[in-house]
Amino acid sequence: MTTVARRKTPKSRHAASAPRTARRQGRAFSGSPGEPGRIGWLYTLPALLVYGTFLLWPLARGAQFSLYHWDGLGQATWAGFSNYTATWSDPSLRGAFGHLLVLILFYSVLPCCIAFVLVAAMSRTKIRGLTFFRTVLFLPQVVAMVAVAVAWQWVYSADGPVNTVLGWLHALGLPDWRHGWFGDFTFALPAVGAVGTWVGIGLAMVLFLAGVQKIPRELYEAARIDGAGPFREFFAVTLPGLRRELAVALTLTTIMAIRNFDLIYMATAGGPGDATKVPAYEVYNRTFNTGEVGLGCAIGVTLAVLAFAVTAGVRRLVEGKDA
Amino acid sequence: MPTLTRRGAAAAAAALATLLAAACAPGSSGDKPESKAPAAVSTDVAKAGNVTLTVWDQEVQGGQKKQIEELNKRFEAKYPNVKIKRVSRSFSDLQKTLRLALSGGSPPDVVEANQGYASMAQYVKAGMLLPLDSYDQVYGWRKRYPKGLTDLNSVTQDGKLIGSGNLYGVSLNGEIVGLYYNKEKLAKLGVQPPKSWAEFDQALATAKGKGEVPIAFGNLEKLPAMQLYGVLQDGAADKEAVRKLVFGSGGSWTDAPNVQAAQKLADWSKKGYFTKDANAVKWDDTPVNFAKGDGVFMFGGTWWASELNDKMKDKVGFMVPPPTQAGAPSATMGGESLPWSITSKSKNPDVAAAYINFITSPEAMDVSIETGNLPALAAPSKQPTGPLLKEVSTAWAELSKNDGITPYLDYATPTFADAFGGPLQELVAGRKPADAVMKAAQDDYSAFQKKK
């Protein structure tokens, strides 16, 4: 727990190069003779207290609740691990985890791919007003997710812009692609995913742009002298140079997908049917709507474990073992 | 990983384990509130000294907000020693926060706790609400209200059966789900307000044929389809059977009339009688679309009446959904607004009871009319103004007279909104047949009955 928090904060603030220096300093600190190691803990005490009270304690209580059957009001009864088995055996909950996988694709993989294309384009040619585009693309990241949900509800609505444009296309002789997007069993989940992609691109792009600037110009020159085209150049120079940024972007966007509650809550409430149910929404739904606090907590704990696993996995995969 | 972190993690884990061992299991803090009403009841509010009464309500919409503000003002004027601290939230927000507030140490004195197994029955089972019977002996609520209405606010102490046991709340307003229609459009189509389901079907077909949207319907939230299904069920099934089914004392959701009702809903959807892509349209947008002219008919609660009255003036009409056979008495869903209940930890239950008595008094019924609402009981000296509000009031009187009100279906189980509402969305989308949808409802229902 502590490592993740330690890792996440510096990274998100100063992109990628920070963790390595921070770790080095940390090692030097604990190892160098004469340094009062114990006193060091005292300095962290206030932060630890806050962290413990508002994060570790609720987490632990949540884990404890997940072992009980509890309606949130009366007496709880011991449940053992049955809430956890229910998480996997209930087809609606299992479906929710399936939807999560789809959403990770939309929230994480797709934005990173698109951001790579954008960055590759921006790093090769000089674009006028680059700052403007960068700001515009980053903007979704700044807007509160609830506002995003309301805005997209309108965008997707029966006479919203998406359907209007599709209506024009239809008039031009193309098939009729108009749908009630958030209310359509087939398209609701991809429609939610597309919103996530829209939000994620900006973050990934800003991270990658920062990374590209730190790749030595000489590498590009060398690649060009060797006769590399834009694709070759991207795969030989840009991509390897951006490994750390990619890891950060993947981690952040995946976690965004895992804790994707606000968008679902506002836009679809898990509907139509169960089509856009995700675990994060079910944590809330079971705990507060249907009075299954234990089950809600079990889903929450499962999600937390999943988030840790993904974070660790992405680091291994992208940064390599030494990182 | 540096050893520093590892040691820290171990220390944190140890500390947490110790704390957790000290903390007890959820809900077992040993202070299950004493849910017995006090033996001696005092109705003398003036003698209670300076009291602040905390009241949580969900009266946030236009007329309802005005109504409760006015009543609070009058109560404070009558008893200057009482100050009312009003906390109002939207219906769904109140549902979510109430559970936490009630299980906390100092809950509000008076709350609007929704009827049904998901709310009131659970609160009663946990001992969070005060049984009002001893106050009823003084104030005579059971005498003031028809039995059907007090039954909705009654639960057995174990929370297992709604409709009998102690009284746990009193409601101020009435509400029913009825049929709104656009008078202008009906005239243009040459159609009369339907007197039977056959006539209604005919009217829908005519509307569709002339390029109108027959029924304005938005079902993004799953709940609207459940209400529409309920109306159809009241047409197909016996009202007594519906009541028994919802309150868990007999019958099955897969009984033939119940499946027929679902089939009818599916047919209507298939024939294109609903707003296009109904599952993508918000519930709150339904009356807005209807007022704009998208829709000849609309099923909806009386809670929309005051808004539609303002927007459509004399263009809109309201009626009880037509009976299966012309002339037969019809039934529909409804009942009363959320009941006002006293929490068992309230420090001033006597004052709270006096407050509840005041806001459900004949005087309050007058205020309800004045603010454009539908009072649960006939107002002694006021008449509704505006043609729509008059029609609503007539419909309510008619139903009250022939005992034609059935309970909302989401009272049936705590998970019914999802377990039945979700499949109903599939029914509307034409993805699931009627019998499969009703089986899904029955599965959730019997699972709950077994657990109860």
Chai-1 contact restraints between the chains, C-beta under 6 A:
chainA,res_idxA,chainB,res_idxB,connection_type,confidence,min_distance_angstrom,max_distance_angstrom,comment,restraint_id
A,T2,B,T5,contact,1.0,0.0,6.0,A-B,restraint_1
A,T2,B,G8,contact,1.0,0.0,6.0,A-B,restraint_2
A,T2,B,A9,contact,1.0,0.0,6.0,A-B,restraint_3
A,T3,B,T5,contact,1.0,0.0,6.0,A-B,restraint_4
A,G26,B,P2,contact,1.0,0.0,6.0,A-B,restraint_5
A,R27,B,P2,contact,1.0,0.0,6.0,A-B,restraint_6
A,S30,B,P2,contact,1.0,0.0,6.0,A-B,restraint_7
A,S30,B,L4,contact,1.0,0.0,6.0,A-B,restraint_8
A,A60,B,L16,contact,1.0,0.0,6.0,A-B,restraint_9
A,A60,B,L20,contact,1.0,0.0,6.0,A-B,restraint_10
A,Q64,B,L20,contact,1.0,0.0,6.0,A-B,restraint_11
A,F65,B,P26,contact,1.0,0.0,6.0,A-B,restraint_12
A,Y68,B,P26,contact,1.0,0.0,6.0,A-B,restraint_13
A,W70,B,P26,contact,1.0,0.0,6.0,A-B,restraint_14
A,W70,B,G27,contact,1.0,0.0,6.0,A-B,restraint_15
A,D71,B,Q122,contact,1.0,0.0,6.0,A-B,restraint_16
A,G72,B,R99,contact,1.0,0.0,6.0,A-B,restraint_17
A,L73,B,S103,contact,1.0,0.0,6.0,A-B,restraint_18
A,L73,B,Q122,contact,1.0,0.0,6.0,A-B,restraint_19
A,L73,B,A126,contact,1.0,0.0,6.0,A-B,restraint_20
A,G74,B,G27,contact,1.0,0.0,6.0,A-B,restraint_21
A,G74,B,A126,contact,1.0,0.0,6.0,A-B,restraint_22
A,Q75,B,G27,contact,1.0,0.0,6.0,A-B,restraint_23
A,Q75,B,S28,contact,1.0,0.0,6.0,A-B,restraint_24
A,A76,B,A25,contact,1.0,0.0,6.0,A-B,restraint_25
A,A76,B,P26,contact,1.0,0.0,6.0,A-B,restraint_26
A,A76,B,G27,contact,1.0,0.0,6.0,A-B,restraint_27
A,A158,B,D277,contact,1.0,0.0,6.0,A-B,restraint_28
A,G180,B,D277,contact,1.0,0.0,6.0,A-B,restraint_29
A,G180,B,A280,contact,1.0,0.0,6.0,A-B,restraint_30
A,F182,B,A280,contact,1.0,0.0,6.0,A-B,restraint_31
A,G183,B,L220,contact,1.0,0.0,6.0,A-B,restraint_32
A,G183,B,D277,contact,1.0,0.0,6.0,A-B,restraint_33
A,G183,B,N279,contact,1.0,0.0,6.0,A-B,restraint_34
A,G183,B,A280,contact,1.0,0.0,6.0,A-B,restraint_35
A,F185,B,A429,contact,1.0,0.0,6.0,A-B,restraint_36
A,F185,B,R431,contact,1.0,0.0,6.0,A-B,restraint_37
A,G271,B,K222,contact,1.0,0.0,6.0,A-B,restraint_38
A,G271,B,Q425,contact,1.0,0.0,6.0,A-B,restraint_39
A,P272,B,N279,contact,1.0,0.0,6.0,A-B,restraint_40
A,P272,B,Q425,contact,1.0,0.0,6.0,A-B,restraint_41
A,G273,B,G422,contact,1.0,0.0,6.0,A-B,restraint_42
A,G273,B,Q425,contact,1.0,0.0,6.0,A-B,restraint_43
A,G273,B,E426,contact,1.0,0.0,6.0,A-B,restraint_44
A,D274,B,G422,contact,1.0,0.0,6.0,A-B,restraint_45
A,F288,B,K96,contact,1.0,0.0,6.0,A-B,restraint_46
A,T290,B,P414,contact,1.0,0.0,6.0,A-B,restraint_47
A,T290,B,T415,contact,1.0,0.0,6.0,A-B,restraint_48
A,G291,B,P414,contact,1.0,0.0,6.0,A-B,restraint_49
